[in-house]
Amino acid sequence: MTPGTILPLLSLPNKVLSYTEIFFITIKCSYIIFTEIMVRTYVRKTTRQQWDSNSMKLALENIYNGMPFKRAARIYNLPLSTLKRRAKNQNVLATGYSKILGRFTTTLPEKLETSLKEYLLDMEDRLFGMTKKNICEMAYSLAERNGIKHRFSKNKKSAGTAWFRDFLKRYPEISFRTPE
């Protein structure tokens, strides 16, 4: 079933149905156009980590200088348990005042991605545009050279389309050359 194909459908009652409910209704003589629905953009659903990273930095500095945890949490409006965990460095990923929520992080660190972005913009200024394939191969070689754990294709020696799409979302100023 490809996007745009027409399916014989279903008499819809006077209520709005979800995408999955449509296929379980008895077939009549109407038609519906099937479109592919894929969710790729994450929307944050939690209210966790609403604190300011500058407040966390100041609170940690005061704690290291002798201020009690409860007092620092109250003054800087931070969760007490988070403040204690950050001060004792018990969280492996989020130490200090950096904020990490969830398990999804970018494959390449921000420093490497910005250097890749600057290189691509420099090549673009020199009128030497890069194709999608070139950019994905560069990302793979950067990850390999720097010993970064990645999920890129070792057979193709290239990053995937999902990484490329997300990279372009993070850096919309990059344009790439399409092959003719």
Order of alpha helices (4+ residues) and beta strands (2+ residues): beta-beta-alpha-alpha-alpha-alpha-alpha-alpha
